[in-house]
C-alpha cells in the first residue's frame, strides 16, 4: 500500500515536470527547424557553436537550481520554515549579482570563448551575433534557476510547468517574429530567448510572493556566515561536476566542427533529439530529487530506498518507449528540422547512436536526481570527473585523429555508460548503509 501511495506522489510531481521539460527541447527543435530553413546553413551551425558558450556560462551556475531543490526539500522535511525562505533569498542574491557581472564582462567571455572554439569565419560571425543578444538575459536566467529549484523543493512542480510553458511559448513567438519578420537571423534567436526569460522572471516573482512561507524575515539568519559557507561548499562541488559535464558536450561540439560544417550541423541536430528524450526522463529525476530530499530530511530511509527503485524502473521504461517510437516510426520529421538534403542523409547514418546512449543516460539522470536530492554532491563530482577523463576524452581525441564521427559518438556513449555504472554502485552502497538491507 505504501508503494502505491509513493507511486502516486512520485507521478504527481513527475508529470508536471515531464510536461515542463518536454517543452524545453521542443523549443530547441523549433529553433533548429527555423534556422535550418534559412538560405544559409551557417546560421544553424553558428548558433550551435555559440550555444556551447552558454552551456558553460549557464550550466556552470546550475547549482542555483540543483542546490536549491535539495536544500529546500530537506528543510521542509525538518519543518524549518525560516530556512525554507532563507534558501530562496540566498540563491536570488547570488543570481542577481552573478548575472550582472556576466553582462559587464561579456566582451571578454566572447573573445576568449570564440578563440577556443573552432569554426569557419562565417559560422563564428553568426555565433557572435547570437551571443551578444542572448547574454543580456543572464540575470533573468539565473534568477529563474533559483525559483525553479525552490518550487521543486516545495513539491510545486505545477508552478514550474506554468513558468516553463510561458517562457517557451513566448520564445517560439519571438523567434518567428525576429527571424521571418525582422530577418535578424542568428541574433533574432538570441533576442527572443533573452526577452522570454525576463518575462518569465516577472511571472516567477508573482508566484513566489503568492506561495512563500508567511513568517518573519530574519535577515541575519539568512545571510549568516555559517549558512553561506555551507552553501558555498555545496555549490562548489556541483559547479565542478557541472563544468565537467558541460566540457564533455563542449568538446563533442567543438570536435564536430573540426570534422566539418555538415557534421557539426548533423551532430547538433542529433543532440537536440537526444536532449528531447533526456528532458523527458529528467522530469522523473526532478521528482526523485524533491522526494529524496524530503525523505532524507525526515530520516525516512525506507521510503528513500523505494523511491529510488520506482524512479529507475520508470526511467528505463521511458527510455525504451522513446527508442521504440524512433525505431518503428519512419524518420519523416527530419525534413521538418532542415531542408538541406545532405544533412538529412547524414542524419540517417548516425542517428542510431541515440538508441544506445539513451539506455545508459536514463540511469545516470535518475542517479543524478537521487544524489542531488540528498545533497551528496561529492559523489556526483567524483564520478563526473573520472568518467570524463577515463571514458570520454580518449575516444574523443581518437575520433579527431581518425576523422571518424562514429568514434566521436562512441566517446559520448562511453561517458554515459561510465556515469551510470559509477553512480549506480555508489547508490547501492548508500541504500544498503542507510536501510541495513540489500537494495
C-alpha positions as CSV (number, residue, x, y, z in Angstrom):
1,X,0.0,0.0,0.0
2,X,2.9,2.4,0.8
3,X,4.4,1.6,-2.6
4,X,1.2,2.5,-4.3
5,X,0.9,5.8,-2.4
6,X,4.6,6.6,-3.1
7,X,4.0,5.9,-6.8
8,X,1.1,8.3,-6.8
9,X,3.1,11.0,-5.0
10,X,6.0,10.4,-7.4
11,X,3.9,10.9,-10.5
12,X,2.0,13.9,-9.0
13,X,5.5,15.5,-9.2
14,X,6.8,13.8,-12.3
15,X,4.0,14.5,-14.7
16,X,4.2,18.3,-14.5
17,X,8.0,18.1,-14.6
18,X,7.8,15.9,-17.7
19,X,5.4,18.3,-19.4
20,X,7.6,21.3,-18.5
21,X,10.8,19.5,-19.6
22,X,9.4,18.4,-22.9
23,X,8.6,21.9,-23.9
24,X,12.3,23.0,-23.5
25,X,13.8,20.7,-26.2
26,X,10.6,21.2,-28.3
27,X,11.6,24.9,-28.5
28,X,15.1,23.9,-29.3
29,X,13.8,21.7,-32.1
30,X,11.7,24.7,-33.3
31,X,14.8,26.9,-33.2
32,X,16.7,24.3,-35.2
33,X,13.9,24.0,-37.7
34,X,13.6,27.7,-38.2
35,X,17.4,28.2,-38.6
36,X,17.6,25.1,-40.8
37,X,15.2,26.6,-43.3
38,X,17.2,29.8,-43.7
39,X,19.1,30.1,-47.0
40,X,22.5,29.5,-45.4
41,X,23.3,26.6,-43.0
42,X,26.0,28.8,-41.3
43,X,23.3,30.3,-39.0
44,X,22.3,26.9,-37.7
45,X,26.0,26.0,-37.2
46,X,26.8,29.4,-35.6
47,X,24.0,29.1,-33.0
48,X,25.1,25.5,-32.2
49,X,28.6,26.7,-31.7
50,X,27.7,29.7,-29.6
51,X,25.3,27.5,-27.5
52,X,28.5,25.8,-26.2
53,X,29.5,29.1,-24.5
54,X,26.0,29.4,-22.9
55,X,26.2,25.8,-21.8
56,X,29.4,26.8,-19.9
57,X,28.0,30.1,-18.7
58,X,24.6,29.0,-17.5
59,X,25.1,25.3,-16.7
60,X,28.1,26.4,-14.6
61,X,25.6,28.1,-12.4
62,X,23.2,25.2,-12.5
63,X,23.9,24.8,-8.7
64,X,21.4,27.7,-8.3
65,X,18.7,25.3,-9.3
66,X,20.1,21.9,-8.2
67,X,21.3,23.0,-4.8
68,X,18.2,25.0,-4.1
69,X,15.9,22.0,-4.7
70,X,17.7,19.6,-2.3
71,X,18.2,22.1,0.4
72,X,14.6,23.3,0.3
73,X,13.2,19.8,0.3
74,X,15.3,18.8,3.3
75,X,14.4,22.0,5.2
76,X,10.7,21.1,4.6
77,X,11.3,17.6,5.8
78,X,12.8,19.0,9.0
79,X,9.9,21.5,9.2
80,X,12.3,24.5,9.3
81,X,10.1,27.2,7.7
82,X,12.6,30.0,8.3
83,X,15.3,28.1,6.4
84,X,12.9,27.4,3.5
85,X,12.5,31.1,2.8
86,X,16.2,31.9,3.6
87,X,17.3,29.4,0.9
88,X,15.4,31.3,-1.8
89,X,16.8,34.7,-0.8
90,X,20.4,33.5,-0.6
91,X,20.1,32.0,-4.1
92,X,18.5,35.1,-5.6
93,X,21.2,37.4,-4.2
94,X,23.9,35.2,-5.8
95,X,21.9,35.0,-9.1
96,X,21.4,38.8,-9.5
97,X,25.0,39.6,-8.7
98,X,26.4,37.0,-11.0
99,X,24.0,37.8,-13.8
100,X,25.0,41.5,-13.8
101,X,28.7,40.6,-13.6
102,X,28.3,38.3,-16.7
103,X,26.9,41.2,-18.7
104,X,29.8,43.5,-17.6
105,X,32.4,41.0,-18.8
106,X,30.5,39.8,-21.9
107,X,33.1,41.0,-24.4
108,X,35.9,39.2,-22.6
109,X,33.8,36.0,-22.5
110,X,33.0,36.2,-26.2
111,X,36.6,36.9,-27.2
112,X,38.0,34.1,-25.1
113,X,35.2,31.6,-26.0
114,X,35.3,32.0,-29.7
115,X,39.1,31.9,-29.6
116,X,38.9,28.4,-28.1
117,X,36.2,27.1,-30.4
118,X,36.9,26.0,-33.9
119,X,34.8,27.2,-36.8
120,X,34.8,28.9,-40.2
121,X,34.7,32.8,-40.0
122,X,31.1,33.0,-41.4
123,X,29.9,30.5,-38.8
124,X,31.7,32.3,-36.0
125,X,30.2,35.6,-37.1
126,X,26.7,34.2,-36.8
127,X,27.5,32.7,-33.4
128,X,28.8,36.1,-32.1
129,X,25.6,37.8,-33.2
130,X,23.6,35.2,-31.2
131,X,25.8,35.5,-28.2
132,X,25.7,39.3,-28.0
133,X,21.9,39.3,-27.8
134,X,21.3,36.3,-25.5
135,X,23.9,37.2,-22.9
136,X,21.8,40.2,-21.9
137,X,19.2,37.8,-20.4
138,X,21.8,36.3,-17.9
139,X,20.3,37.8,-14.7
140,X,16.8,36.5,-15.6
141,X,18.1,33.1,-16.4
142,X,19.9,32.7,-13.1
143,X,17.1,34.0,-11.0
144,X,14.7,31.6,-12.8
145,X,17.1,28.8,-11.8
146,X,16.6,29.7,-8.2
147,X,12.8,30.0,-8.4
148,X,12.6,26.7,-10.3
149,X,14.7,24.9,-7.7
150,X,12.7,26.4,-4.8
151,X,9.3,25.5,-6.3
152,X,10.6,21.9,-6.9
153,X,11.9,21.6,-3.4
154,X,8.4,22.6,-2.1
155,X,6.9,20.0,-4.5
156,X,5.2,22.7,-6.5
157,X,6.1,21.3,-9.9
158,X,2.8,22.7,-11.3
159,X,4.3,26.2,-11.0
160,X,7.4,25.1,-12.8
161,X,5.2,23.8,-15.6
162,X,3.4,27.1,-15.9
163,X,6.7,29.0,-15.9
164,X,8.3,26.8,-18.5
165,X,5.3,26.8,-20.8
166,X,5.0,30.5,-20.6
167,X,8.7,31.0,-21.4
168,X,8.8,28.6,-24.3
169,X,5.6,29.7,-25.9
170,X,6.9,33.3,-25.9
171,X,10.2,32.1,-27.2
172,X,8.7,30.5,-30.2
173,X,6.6,33.5,-31.0
174,X,9.5,35.9,-30.7
175,X,11.7,33.5,-32.7
176,X,9.3,33.6,-35.6
177,X,9.0,37.4,-35.4
178,X,12.7,38.2,-35.2
179,X,13.7,35.6,-37.9
180,X,11.0,35.9,-40.5
181,X,9.5,39.3,-40.0
182,X,12.6,41.3,-38.9
183,X,15.0,39.0,-40.7
184,X,17.6,39.1,-37.8
185,X,18.9,35.6,-38.4
186,X,21.1,34.3,-35.5
187,X,20.8,37.5,-33.5
188,X,17.0,37.1,-33.6
189,X,17.1,33.8,-31.8
190,X,19.3,35.4,-29.1
191,X,16.9,38.3,-28.6
192,X,13.9,36.0,-28.5
193,X,15.5,33.9,-25.7
194,X,16.6,36.9,-23.6
195,X,13.2,38.7,-23.7
196,X,11.3,35.5,-22.9
197,X,13.5,34.9,-19.8
198,X,12.8,38.4,-18.4
199,X,9.0,38.0,-18.9
200,X,9.2,34.6,-17.2
201,X,11.1,36.1,-14.3
202,X,8.3,38.5,-13.7
203,X,5.8,35.6,-13.5
204,X,8.1,33.7,-11.2
205,X,8.2,36.7,-8.8
206,X,4.4,36.8,-8.8
207,X,4.3,33.0,-8.0
208,X,6.9,33.4,-5.3
209,X,5.1,36.1,-3.3
210,X,1.8,34.3,-3.6
211,X,3.2,31.0,-2.2
212,X,6.1,31.9,0.1
213,X,6.1,30.9,3.7
214,X,4.3,33.6,5.9
215,X,6.9,34.1,8.6
216,X,9.0,36.9,10.0
217,X,12.1,37.6,7.8
218,X,15.3,37.2,9.8
219,X,18.0,38.7,7.5
220,X,20.8,37.9,9.9
221,X,19.9,34.3,9.8
222,X,19.5,34.3,6.0
223,X,22.9,35.7,5.3
224,X,24.8,34.3,8.3
225,X,28.4,33.3,7.8
226,X,27.9,29.6,8.6
227,X,25.0,29.3,6.2
228,X,26.8,31.0,3.4
229,X,29.9,28.8,3.9
230,X,27.7,25.6,3.8
231,X,26.0,26.8,0.6
232,X,29.4,27.7,-0.9
233,X,30.8,24.2,-0.2
234,X,27.8,22.5,-1.7
235,X,27.8,24.8,-4.8
236,X,31.5,24.3,-5.5
237,X,31.0,20.5,-5.7
238,X,28.0,21.0,-8.0
239,X,30.0,23.5,-10.0
240,X,32.9,21.2,-10.6
241,X,30.5,18.4,-11.6
242,X,28.6,20.6,-14.0
243,X,31.8,22.0,-15.6
244,X,33.0,18.6,-16.5
245,X,29.6,17.6,-17.8
246,X,29.5,20.8,-20.0
247,X,33.1,20.1,-21.1
248,X,32.0,16.7,-22.5
249,X,29.4,18.4,-24.6
250,X,31.6,21.3,-25.5
251,X,34.4,19.1,-26.6
252,X,31.9,17.0,-28.6
253,X,30.5,20.0,-30.4
254,X,34.0,21.6,-31.0
255,X,35.4,18.3,-32.3
256,X,32.3,18.0,-34.6
257,X,33.2,21.4,-36.0
258,X,36.7,20.1,-36.7
259,X,35.1,17.3,-38.8
260,X,33.3,19.9,-40.9
261,X,30.3,22.2,-41.0
262,X,28.0,19.4,-42.2
263,X,28.8,17.0,-39.4
264,X,28.6,19.9,-36.9
265,X,25.1,20.6,-38.1
266,X,24.2,16.8,-38.0
267,X,25.6,16.2,-34.6
268,X,23.9,19.3,-33.2
269,X,20.5,18.1,-34.6
270,X,21.1,14.6,-33.1
271,X,22.0,16.1,-29.8
272,X,18.7,18.1,-29.9
273,X,16.8,14.8,-30.4
274,X,18.8,13.2,-27.6
275,X,18.1,16.1,-25.3
276,X,14.4,15.8,-26.0
277,X,14.4,12.3,-24.6
278,X,16.8,13.4,-21.8
279,X,14.4,16.2,-20.7
280,X,11.6,13.7,-20.7
281,X,13.5,11.4,-18.3
282,X,14.8,14.4,-16.3
283,X,11.2,15.0,-15.3
284,X,11.4,11.8,-13.3
285,X,14.8,12.8,-12.0
286,X,13.4,16.1,-10.7
287,X,10.6,14.2,-8.9
288,X,13.1,11.9,-7.1
289,X,15.2,15.0,-6.3
290,X,12.3,16.6,-4.4
291,X,11.2,13.3,-2.7
292,X,14.7,12.1,-1.8
293,X,15.5,15.5,-0.1
294,X,12.2,15.3,1.8
295,X,12.8,11.7,3.0
296,X,16.4,12.3,4.0
297,X,15.2,15.4,6.0
298,X,12.7,13.2,7.8
299,X,15.2,10.3,8.1
300,X,12.7,8.1,6.3
301,X,15.2,5.7,4.7
302,X,12.7,3.0,3.7
303,X,10.8,5.5,1.5
304,X,14.1,6.8,0.2
305,X,15.0,3.3,-1.0
306,X,11.6,2.7,-2.5
307,X,11.5,5.9,-4.5
308,X,14.9,5.2,-6.0
309,X,13.7,1.8,-7.3
310,X,10.5,3.4,-8.6
311,X,12.5,6.1,-10.4
312,X,14.9,3.7,-12.0
313,X,12.2,1.4,-13.4
314,X,10.2,4.3,-14.9
315,X,13.3,5.9,-16.2
316,X,14.2,2.8,-18.2
317,X,10.6,2.3,-19.4
318,X,10.5,5.9,-20.7
319,X,13.9,5.4,-22.4
320,X,12.8,2.2,-24.2
321,X,9.5,3.8,-25.2
322,X,11.3,6.7,-26.8
323,X,13.6,4.2,-28.6
324,X,10.7,2.2,-29.9
325,X,9.0,5.3,-31.3
326,X,12.1,6.4,-33.1
327,X,12.8,2.9,-34.4
328,X,9.4,2.0,-35.6
329,X,8.1,5.4,-36.9
330,X,9.8,6.4,-40.1
331,X,12.1,9.4,-39.8
332,X,9.9,11.7,-41.8
333,X,10.4,14.5,-39.2
334,X,14.0,15.2,-40.5
335,X,12.7,17.4,-43.3
336,X,11.0,19.5,-40.6
337,X,14.3,20.1,-38.9
338,X,16.3,21.1,-42.1
339,X,15.7,21.4,-45.8
340,X,19.3,20.5,-46.7
341,X,19.4,17.1,-48.4
342,X,23.0,16.4,-47.4
343,X,22.2,16.9,-43.8
344,X,19.2,14.7,-43.9
345,X,21.2,11.8,-45.4
346,X,23.9,12.1,-42.8
347,X,21.3,12.1,-40.0
348,X,20.0,8.7,-41.2
349,X,23.6,7.4,-40.9
350,X,24.4,8.5,-37.4
351,X,21.0,8.7,-35.5
352,X,21.3,5.1,-34.2
353,X,23.7,6.4,-31.5
354,X,20.7,7.9,-29.8
355,X,19.3,4.5,-29.0
356,X,22.4,3.3,-27.3
357,X,23.1,6.5,-25.4
358,X,19.5,6.6,-24.0
359,X,19.6,3.2,-22.3
360,X,22.5,4.3,-20.0
361,X,21.8,8.0,-19.8
362,X,18.4,7.3,-18.3
363,X,20.0,5.6,-15.4
364,X,22.6,8.4,-15.0
365,X,19.9,11.1,-14.9
366,X,17.9,9.2,-12.2
367,X,21.0,8.8,-10.0
368,X,21.8,12.5,-10.5
369,X,18.4,13.4,-9.1
370,X,18.9,11.0,-6.2
371,X,22.2,12.4,-5.1
372,X,21.2,16.0,-5.7
373,X,18.1,15.5,-3.5
374,X,20.1,14.1,-0.6
375,X,22.9,16.7,-1.3
376,X,25.6,14.1,-1.6
377,X,27.2,16.0,-4.4
378,X,30.8,14.9,-3.8
379,X,29.8,11.5,-5.2
380,X,28.4,13.2,-8.4
381,X,31.5,15.4,-8.7
382,X,34.0,12.5,-8.5
383,X,32.0,10.3,-10.8
384,X,31.7,13.0,-13.4
385,X,35.4,13.9,-13.3
386,X,36.7,10.4,-13.7
387,X,34.2,9.4,-16.4
388,X,35.2,12.5,-18.4
389,X,38.9,11.7,-18.1
390,X,38.8,7.9,-18.5
391,X,35.8,7.2,-20.6
392,X,35.2,10.2,-22.8
393,X,38.4,12.0,-23.7
394,X,40.4,9.0,-25.0
395,X,37.8,8.1,-27.6
396,X,37.1,11.8,-28.5
397,X,40.7,12.5,-29.3
398,X,41.0,9.3,-31.3
399,X,37.9,10.4,-33.2
400,X,39.5,13.6,-34.3
401,X,42.8,11.9,-35.1
402,X,41.0,9.4,-37.3
403,X,38.4,11.9,-38.6
404,X,35.7,9.5,-37.6
405,X,32.2,10.7,-36.4
406,X,31.2,7.2,-35.1
407,X,34.2,7.2,-32.7
408,X,33.1,10.7,-31.5
409,X,29.7,9.3,-30.7
410,X,31.3,6.2,-29.1
411,X,33.0,8.7,-26.7
412,X,29.7,10.2,-25.7
413,X,28.1,6.7,-25.2
414,X,31.1,5.5,-23.1
415,X,30.7,8.7,-21.0
416,X,27.1,7.8,-20.3
417,X,27.9,4.2,-19.5
418,X,30.6,5.2,-17.1
419,X,28.3,7.6,-15.2
420,X,25.5,5.1,-14.9
421,X,27.9,2.4,-13.6
422,X,29.8,4.5,-11.1
423,X,26.7,6.3,-9.7
424,X,24.7,3.0,-9.6
425,X,27.5,1.4,-7.5
426,X,27.6,4.4,-5.1
427,X,23.8,4.5,-4.7
428,X,23.7,0.8,-4.0
429,X,26.3,1.2,-1.2
430,X,24.4,4.2,0.3
431,X,21.0,2.5,0.3
432,X,22.4,-0.6,2.0
433,X,24.1,1.6,4.6
434,X,21.0,3.6,5.4
435,X,18.5,0.8,5.4
436,X,20.7,-2.1,6.5
437,X,19.2,-4.2,3.7
438,X,20.1,-5.2,0.2
439,X,18.8,-2.7,-2.3
